[in-house]
Amino acid sequence: MLTLTGFADEISSDLNIQLEVLQSEGIKFIEFRGVWEKNVLRLSDDELATIRKELQQRGFRLSAIGSPIGKINILDDFEEHLIDFERALYIAKFFETKYIRIFSFFIPEGEDPAIYRDEVMRRMWALVKKAEENGIILLHENEKEIYGDNAERCKDILETVQSPNLRMAFDPANFVQCGVKPYSEAYPLLESFIEYVHIKDALLEGGKVVPAGKGDGELRELLKSLKDKGYSGFLSLEPHLSAAETFYGFSGPDLFKIATHALKDLLKETKAEWN
């Protein structure tokens, strides 16, 4: 059984609107990235307590913390970034979710990622060690322009660190925007590491993000394969249908619903069960 979740801040910055739209679509989980125009890591303890109470009262839970950890330049100060990571660990435990989404650091434009491989691995090891100590699983997302933006380098990270506390958040649209065919090329290399899937599609020509199944993300093939292998994890809606920035994506209530319906149509087509 697949479980639907999503980035509720793509609906609205208002928590109540987020929950109303998710509830109307039968989605009871959130990948928590932000609310009230604040990134999750910038919320105060009082704000976190208010959010947790509201979620509990309305029957919602978090699937993951959609953190921006690792979304800095590989040359930026890492020790300062670790302070944010400690906050992410605290928030994950506060909301009783075992997953934190992370990245593997932006590479300076035009430079060979191989130059920075050792530093990337040092930083990833440091993050994973802290995750292991806290019983948290880190989900590496294949974001554009980071070290792990293609399938080979994602595999390199996962095999080098080789920890059950570092897994893959597979994002088809991001692969498309890097010129990688998600199912044909990336999935065979990364299948054994995938523990979480972002539902986002895109066109190879121009990289425009589109609803699931309308682009070149090979979502049908991916969902069928996940069903056949008995995948029972999260499918996280991250539509980006209105705006896509480095630290933020937006769709609005109506476009988020369109994205949700597109995913449900694909799930029906592949005869997959979900809740």
N, C-alpha and C positions, 0 to 999 in steps of 0.2 A: 504494500500500500504506500503510495507516494503522498507526501504532505506538502500542501501549498503554503508558501510564506511570501514575504515581499518587503521591499524598502518602502515603508509607509510614508516617509518624507517626500516621496515622489507624488503623493496624492495632495498633500497640503502640509504646511508647517504647524497647523493646528491639530493637537492630539485628538480632539473629539471628532473632527472631520476624518482624520486618518482611520479611526476605529469604526466610524459609521460606514465608510466605504468598504473596508475589509469585511465587516459583518454582513453587509448586503451581498457580498460575493462568497460568503461561507468560508472565509479565511480567518483562522484563529491564531496564527503565528506572525511575528514581525521580525525582520532582520533590522535591528535597531541602529540607524545611522544618525538620526537627528530629529529634533522637534523644536518648535518655537524659535526657528532661525538659528538654532545652536547645534553644533556637532555634539554627538553623544559624549565625547570626552570632556566637553566644556560645561556640562550640566553640573549643578551643585548637588550636594548630598540631599538637601531638602527637595530639590526638583526631582531627583531620582526616586525619592520616597513617594512623592505625589504620583509620579508615573506608575510606579509599581502598584500602588493602591488602586489606581484606576484600571490598570490591566487586569488585576485580580478580580475586581468587582464585575468586570465585563467578560471574563472568561478567556483572556488572551495570555499568551506566553511568548517568550522570545526564542527564535530559532538560532540566532547568533547576534553578536555585536559586530556591526558593520563598520569597523574601525578604519582610520586612515594610517594605521601603523605600517611603516615601510614605504609610505608614499612621500618620501623626501629624496633629495638628490644623494647619491652615494658619497658625495664629498661633504655633505652637511654633517653637523655635529651629531653623533650617535648617542652620547651619554645623556644629552638633554632629551632626546627622543625616547630614551628608556623610561623617563619619568612619565611620559604619556602612556607608555606600555603598561606601567604599573597601575595606572588609572584604569586602563582597559581591563586588566585582570580583575581589579576590584569590582568593576561594574558587572562583568560576566558572572562573578560569584554572587553579587548582590541580587541579580535577576535569575540565578540558578540556570544559566545556560552554559553548555560546555564548549561552545564554539566562539572564536574570534577570527574575523576575516582580516588578512594582512596582505602585504605586497613585498616585492623584493628590490625596491630602491630604483629610482630613476637614474639612467645612465646619461652622462653629458652628451648632448646632441652631436652626432657625427663621429663619435668615438666607438671603438670596438669594445663590446661588452666584456670580452675575454680579459681585457686589461684589469677589470675590477672584480673578476670572479672571486679571488681569495677574500677580498673585503666583504663581498656579498655573503659568502659562506660564513665568515666570522660573525657577521651580524645576525644571520639566520640562526646559527648555533646559539648565540646569546639569547635570542628570543625564545627558542625552543626549550632551552634549559630552564628558563623561568616558567614557561608553560607547563613543563613536566612537574616542576615543584608545586604547581598550583592545580594540577589535575585538569588543565585546559587543553583543548585541541585547536591548533592554529590552522586556518584554511587559507592557503596561498591562492590568490586570484591572479590570473594571467592578464594583467593590465598592460596597455600600450606603453612602450618606451621604458619599461622597467627591465631589469635583467631577465626575469622570467616572463617575457612576453611571447615567446614562441614555445612550441612543444618540447623541443630538444633541451632548452635551458630550464624549463619547468622540471623536466625529468632529471636534469643534472642536480638541481636543488634538492629534490625529494630523495634521490638516491644517495646523494652525498651526506645529507643530514641524517637520513634514514632513522626516523623516529615515528612511533605511532601517534605522537602529538603534533606532527606536521602532515597535513593532508592537502588535497586539491579542491579548490572551489572552481569548477570548470565553467568558463564563460565563453559561449560560442561566438557572440558578437565581437568580443575583444580579439579573438583569433582571426575572425574575418577581417577586421580592421588592420591586422598585421600581415595580411596576405596569406593566412594559413587556413586550410579547409578543416573545420572543427572535427567533423566525424571521420572523414577519409584519412586525414593526416595526423591530427593531434590525439584523437581518442585512442587509437591503437597503442600509442606510446604511454598514455597516462591512465588508461582504464583502471589499473590496479590501485591507483592512488586516489581516485575520485570518491569524495565523501559528501559532496554538496554541489548543487548545480544552479547556476544563475540562468534565468530564462530571459534572454535578450538576443535579438536577431539583427542582422545588418546586411547591407548590400556590398559585394566586393568592389563594385565600381562606385567610388566616392565615399564609401564607408557609412552611408546614412543608416541610422537605426530604425527598424521597422518592427511591427508586431510579429510574434513568434510564428514561423512558417511562411512568412512573406519575403524572406531574404535568402541569403546564401549560407546561413548558419547550420544547415543540415539538421534542423531540429527534429524532423520526423524520424530520421535514421537514428539519431541519438536517443530519443525517447523510446523507440522500439527496442533498441539494444539494452537500455536500462531496464525496461520491463522484462525482457527475456532473461536477463541475468539475475533478476529478483531484487533490484535496487529498491530500497524502502526508505530512502532519505528525503531530504527537502528539495523542492523546486522553488527557487526564490525569484519572484518577479522583480526585475530591475529594468523597466521599459525604456527610460530615457527618450520618450517620444516627443518631448517638447524642448528639453535642454539637456546638454551633457557637458559638464565642466570637470575639472581635475578632481575636485573633492565633492561633487554634487551632481545629482541628476534630477530631472523633474518631468512629470507628465501631466499632473492635474487629475481631478476625479474622473472626468469623462474618458480621457485617454488611458488612464490606468484600468478602467473597466474594459475598454476595448482590448487592451493587452491581456487582461485576465481571460476574456472570452476566447481570444485567439489561442491561448494555451489550453483551455478546456476543450476546444474543438480538436486540437491535436491529440489530446489525451483520449478523447472519444474515438478518434480515427485509429489510434494505436491500441484501442481496447485496454487501456491502462486504468486502474482504479486509483482514486485519490480521495483525500479528505482535507 
